[in-house]
């Protein structure tokens, strides 16, 4: 098994780092991967770590994560689905 997960645009995220970040933040791995994909699409001059730290968990939204991205609030469900 590879130690990297391929995300959009063939940029990879180390599996151990992704899992560690998910555990540290209390997110699911699909949420971390979705954040990584959005960061790749528009990094907003942030490192990936800072981009993730700017995201927050929600109350009453089934453990979705929200982040401000490209001029809008983006919700990421536990399965990794994103919507504004």
C-alpha positions in Angstrom: 0.0 0.0 0.0 1.3 3.4 -0.9 2.0 6.0 1.9 0.4 8.7 -0.1 -3.2 9.5 -1.1 -3.7 11.1 -4.5 -6.0 14.0 -4.5 -7.2 16.3 -7.3 -4.5 17.5 -9.7 -2.3 14.5 -8.8 -0.9 16.2 -5.7 -0.4 13.8 -2.9 -1.0 13.9 0.9 1.0 11.6 3.1 -1.4 9.0 4.6 0.2 9.2 8.1 0.2 13.0 8.0 -3.5 13.1 6.9 -4.5 10.6 9.6 -2.6 12.5 12.2 -4.1 15.8 11.2 -7.6 14.3 11.2 -7.1 12.9 14.7 -5.6 16.1 16.0 -8.5 18.2 14.7 -11.2 15.6 15.4 -12.1 15.4 11.7 -12.5 12.4 9.4 -9.9 11.6 6.8 -12.4 12.4 4.0 -12.8 15.9 5.5 -9.0 16.3 5.5 -8.8 15.2 1.9 -11.6 17.5 0.9 -9.8 20.4 2.6 -6.7 19.4 0.8 -8.5 19.4 -2.6 -10.0 22.9 -1.9 -6.6 24.2 -0.8 -5.1 22.9 -4.0 -7.8 24.7 -6.1 -7.1 28.0 -4.3 -4.5 28.1 -1.6 -5.2 31.8 -0.7 -1.5 32.2 0.0 -1.7 29.9 3.0 0.1 26.7 3.9 -2.1 23.6 4.0 -1.6 23.4 7.8 -2.8 27.0 8.3 -5.7 26.5 6.0 -6.8 23.4 8.0 -6.4 25.3 11.3 -8.7 28.0 10.0 -11.5 25.5 9.7 -13.9 24.8 12.5 -16.3 22.1 13.6 -20.0 22.7 13.8 -22.8 22.2 16.3 -26.0 20.8 15.0 -24.7 20.0 11.5 -23.8 16.3 11.9 -20.1 16.9 12.6 -19.5 19.0 9.4 -16.5 21.2 9.2 -16.7 24.7 7.9 -14.1 26.9 6.4 -14.0 30.3 4.6 -12.7 29.6 1.1 -12.6 31.8 -2.0 -15.1 34.3 -0.7 -17.7 31.9 0.7 -18.3 29.6 3.6 -17.8 26.0 2.7 -19.2 23.0 4.7 -17.6 19.6 4.5 -19.6 16.6 5.6 -18.0 13.7 7.4 -18.0 11.7 4.1 -16.0 14.6 2.5 -18.9 16.1 0.4 -18.5 19.9 0.1 -21.1 22.5 -0.4 -21.6 26.2 0.2 
